[in-house]
Amino acid sequence: MSRARRLRLALAPVSLLAPVLTSVLAPGAAVAQATELGRQTLGQPYWHVFIAYALAWLLIGGWVVSIARRLTRVERCLDGE
């Protein structure tokens, strides 16, 4: 199995989540825009929340890559290379 294929298999669950979250969140977003709450803008005090989410996604991505690399090493060891 090629390295690129293993990496695609390791990242498959992440890529499958995006359409699911979009379909779940999209109807709620349209309704929220029509309400008073939907017309409000997000202020400066919440910048740390966006940074925290970005950092969390980077850590999760790094963890997945780390697992893929270690799995590759184990497979090479078992194949006798």
C-alpha positions as CSV (number, residue, x, y, z in Angstrom):
1,M,0.0,0.0,0.0
2,S,1.5,3.4,-1.0
3,R,2.2,6.1,1.5
4,A,-0.3,8.5,-0.2
5,R,-3.0,5.9,0.0
6,R,-2.4,5.2,3.7
7,L,-2.5,9.0,4.4
8,R,-5.8,9.3,2.5
9,L,-7.3,6.4,4.5
10,A,-6.1,8.0,7.7
11,L,-7.7,11.4,6.8
12,A,-10.9,9.9,5.4
13,P,-12.9,10.3,8.6
14,V,-12.0,14.0,8.7
15,S,-13.1,14.6,5.1
16,L,-16.4,12.7,5.7
17,L,-17.3,15.0,8.6
18,A,-17.3,18.3,6.6
19,P,-20.4,17.6,4.5
20,V,-22.3,16.2,7.5
21,L,-21.5,19.3,9.6
22,T,-22.5,21.6,6.7
23,S,-25.8,19.9,6.2
24,V,-26.6,20.0,9.9
25,L,-25.5,23.6,10.4
26,A,-26.8,25.2,7.1
27,P,-30.5,25.1,7.9
28,G,-29.9,26.7,11.3
29,A,-27.8,29.4,9.8
30,A,-30.6,30.5,7.5
31,V,-33.1,30.7,10.3
32,A,-30.7,32.6,12.5
33,Q,-30.1,35.2,9.9
34,A,-33.8,36.0,9.8
35,T,-34.0,36.7,13.6
36,E,-32.7,39.5,15.7
37,L,-29.9,37.3,16.9
38,G,-28.8,36.6,13.4
39,R,-28.4,40.3,12.6
40,Q,-25.9,40.8,15.4
41,T,-22.3,40.8,14.6
42,L,-19.6,38.9,16.6
43,G,-17.4,41.3,18.4
44,Q,-13.8,41.6,19.3
45,P,-14.0,39.8,22.7
46,Y,-14.4,36.4,21.0
47,W,-11.1,36.4,19.0
48,H,-9.6,33.9,21.4
49,V,-12.4,31.4,20.6
50,F,-11.4,31.4,17.0
51,I,-7.7,31.0,17.8
52,A,-8.5,28.1,20.2
53,Y,-10.5,26.3,17.5
54,A,-7.8,26.8,14.9
55,L,-5.2,25.5,17.4
56,A,-7.3,22.5,18.2
57,W,-7.7,21.6,14.5
58,L,-4.0,22.0,14.0
59,L,-3.3,19.7,16.9
60,I,-5.8,17.1,15.7
61,G,-4.3,17.3,12.2
62,G,-0.8,16.8,13.6
63,W,-1.9,13.9,15.7
64,V,-3.4,12.2,12.6
65,V,-0.2,12.7,10.6
66,S,1.8,11.3,13.5
67,I,-0.4,8.2,13.7
68,A,-0.1,7.7,9.9
69,R,3.7,7.9,10.1
70,R,3.9,5.5,13.0
71,L,1.6,3.1,11.3
72,T,3.9,3.2,8.2
73,R,6.9,2.4,10.4
74,V,5.1,-0.6,11.9
75,E,4.0,-1.9,8.5
76,R,7.5,-1.7,7.2
77,C,8.8,-3.5,10.2
78,L,6.2,-6.3,9.8
79,D,7.0,-6.6,6.1
80,G,10.6,-7.1,6.9
81,E,12.1,-4.1,5.1
